[in-house]
Amino acid sequence: MKPTIDEIEQDIIDEFSIYDDWMDKYALIIEQGNALEPLEEKYKISGNIIEGCQSRVWLQTDYRDGKLWFQAESDAIIVKGLLALVLRVFNGRTPDEILNSDLRFMKEIGLTDHLSPTRSNGLLSVIKQIRFYAIAYKAKMEKNE
């Protein structure tokens, strides 16, 4: 059975709790980004660019079997790692699961205190877009019922 969002968030919290130093935590974020599957060039289009990010960020969304699947990429290594963490939580989830998630891991690992304002705004823009997709697909599902 697939782990719940809470379980995945707890795994992330546990992984980061090993480190006290933020340089080590940044290294872990970069490592997460390096493991992120590269986005196919055909998806690097203007319609997939997230506005509000200082670096370039693309977010591709697919809806299959009642669940949302995301692919993302950034030209900034820290941002790519942040994307990997968010996608780890949200990939393969229903719109309701996404909309009901509070992403507590971000505060608990200290991201909200250690990201620059521009990175924080960019990350929030990505999350906002993911939630927008969840709302849109939920409305589409309800309309088709």
N, C-alpha and C positions, 0 to 999 in steps of 0.2 A: 504494500500500500504506500502511496506517495506521502511523504511527510507534509504536515500542515504548514501554513505560513509561519505560525508561532514556533514550530519546531525548527524550521530553517533559520528564522531569526535568532533563535537560541544557539544554533550551531555557529552562526556568524559571531555572536557575542562571545561564545566560548573560545573561538579561534583568536579573536582580538584580545581577550583577557590574558592571554599568555604573555603579552608584551606590555611593559610600562612606558617605554620610550616611544614617542610619536614618530621618530625616524623609522623604527621597526614596523610600526603600524602602517606608515606610508609605503614601506617596502612590501608589506602584505597586500595592500591595495593594488600596487603596481603588478604584483604577481597574479592577482585575480584578473586584472586587465589583460595580461599576457596570455592567459588561458581562454579569454573570450574568443569565440569563433569569429573570424573576420567576416565583415559584411560584404556580400557580393557587390561588385561595381554597379550592377543594374539597379540596386536599391539606393545608391548614393545620388539621389536626385533632390531637387529643391523642395519637393513636397514632403520629403522625409527629414528635412533639417529642422532641428528644434530651435525655435527663436528664444532668445534670452540667455543663451550660452555664449561665453566669451570665446571658447574654442568651437570648432565645428563638430556638431553631434548629429548623427543620423539615427532615426528610430524607424524600423520596419515592423509592421504588425500584421499578423495573420490570425484569422479566427477559424478554428476547426473543432468540430465536435463539442461546441459550447464552451470552448476555452480559448484564451488569448495566448499567442506565442509571439515573443518579441526577439528581434535581433537589433543590435546597436553597435555603433562604432564612433570613436572620436579620434581626432588627431593629437590629443593631449593624453599622456600616459596615466596621469592621476585620474582624469575624468573617465578614461576607459575602464579603470579599475572600479570606480564608483558605479558606472553602468553595469559592470559585471555583478556587483553586489545586488543592485536593484533587480536585475533580470533574474538572478538566482532566486529571489523571493517571489517574483510575479509570473515567471514563465509557466505556462500550462495551467493557469488558474482561471476560474470562472469570473465573469464581471463582478458578481457579488463578493467573491473572496477579495478581489482587488479593492473594491470600494470600501469594504469593512476593515481593511488593514490600516494600522496606524504607523507602520514602519518604525517600531520602537527601537530596533537595533541601531538606528542612526544616532539617537541620543545616548543610548547605553554604551556604545563604543567610543563616544566622544566626537563623532563627526561634526555635530552641530557647533561644537566649540572650537574645532581645529581647522575648519575650512575657511578660506578667504571668502569675503562677501560675494565676490563674483562667482566663485565655484559653488557656493551655497545656492545662489540664485539660479545658476545653470542646472544644478541637481534638482531643485524644486521645479524648474520648467519641465524637465524630463518626467518627473513623477506626475506633474499636472497633466501632461500629454497622455501618459499611460492611463490615468484615471478618466480622462476625456474619452479615450477609446473604450474603456470599460462601460462608461455611461452610454455611449453611442451603440455599442453592440448589445447591451442590455435592453435598450429601447427597441432595437431592431428585433430581438428575440421576442419581446412582449407583443410587438405588433404582429408578428407572424403566428402567435398562438391562437 
